[in-house]
């Protein structure tokens, strides 16, 4: 099994789902970032937040795995947390995990869309905008992210 699939299993064991893993460099420090989402929903259908306690628990579970199979050579820091309420969406799996949320999409042709993500089918993204339902082909998306209206 790969490192990511091992991490995915650990995340699932604490009732969370893996959103993304990334290696980032910030302030001359290498960080192995594991982003997770809750699998639980509120009464109105929104995802419950991820508690600090769950992140700490998961850090203690993942750390020994990384001692055996390091994600990078050299020094790094493990960071486990939520990707946040406003986060980048870069693959179909992340789009599927964002159904029901508000998303902002910039297409390759610079056309912009904002609305509620209502479904994902094969390589198509479906948004509910003020003007109605819009279908966008994944290959035409330059950038996408979730957003929150205050």
N, C-alpha and C positions, 0 to 999 in steps of 0.2 A: 504494500500500500504506500501511497505517497504521503508526504508530510501534511499536505492540505487535507487529504481525506482522513488522516488520523486526527487532525485538529477538528475537523467537521464532526467526527464521532464523539469527541470529548464535549464539544459545544452542545450537541444534541442530547447528551446524557444529563445536562443540567437544564433542559427545557428551553434552550435558546437555539437560534439558527445562525449559521455563519453567513455574514454578508460579504466580507472581503478580507483578504490578507494582502499586506503591502510592505515593501521595504522602502523606507524613506530616510533621507538625510536631512537633519535639521540641526543647525548650530554645531557643525562638525561632529555630530553624533549620529550613528546608524540606529534606526528604530525598526523593529519588526512589529508591525501594527496588525492586530487581529480585531476586526469589527464584527459585532454580533447584534442581532435583533431578538426581541422577545417573540415567542410563538403565541402569546396570549393576547386577546383583544378585549377592549373595554366594551361596555354595553352598546355604545354607538358605533362599534366596528373599527375603532382605531387601535393601533398596536400599543400595548403597555410599554412603558419605558424599562430599560435595563438597570437594575440596581447596582450600586457600587459593590455591595456584598457579593453579587453574582460575578462581577468582573474580577474581584479579588480571588474568589473560589476558582474561577476558570484560569486565572494566572498561575495559581498553585498547581493546577492540573496540567497545564501546557508546558510549564517551565522544565520539568524533568524530561519530557519528550524532546525538547529543544537541546537539552544537554547531550542527548544521544544522537540527534539528527539536527545540527545547527542549520538555520535558514540561510546564513551568510558566513563567510570566513571572517575571522577577526572579532572584535568587540561589538556588541550591539545591546540594545535594551528592548525587552518585551513590553508591549503596551496593549492591554486588552480593554476595549470600551465599545460604546455605541457609536455608530457612524454619524449620529446626530439627526435632528429633525430636518435639516437641509443638507443633503448629501448628493454627491455625484452618482449618476447611474451610467455604467459603462458597458454592461452586457445584458443579454436577455434574462439571465437568472435574476439580476438585480431589478430589472423591470417587473418581473413576476412577483418579486417580494415587495414591490411598491404599489401594487394594485390597490385602489381605493384612496391613494394619496394624490395631492396636487403636484403636478410636474411641469417643468418648463423645458421646452425642447427647441434647439436651434438646428435647423436642417443645413445640409451642405450648401444649398442654394441661398442661404441666409434668411429663409422664411422662419418666423418664430411662432411657437404655439405654447399656450398655457391653459391648463385645465386639469380635470380629474382623470387619472388613469383608470379606465374601466375594464380593460382586458388586454391580454397578450395572446396572440395566436400565431404559431410558427414564427415568421420573421416580421410580423405586423404588430404595431402598437396602436391602441385605440384610446383616444382622449375624448372626454365630454367637455366641449368648449361652450361659450355663450351662444355661438351660432349653430350648435349641434355637434354630432359625432364626427370626429376626424380620424382618418386612418393614415398612419405613417409607416413607411417601410424602414426597418431597422438600419439598412445599409445607407439610407439618406440622412441619418442623424449624425451631426457633427459634435454636439454636446447636449447633455441632458442632466437634470438634477431635480430633486424634490424641493418644494418650497412651502413655506408656512405663511399664511396671511394673519397678521396681528390684528 
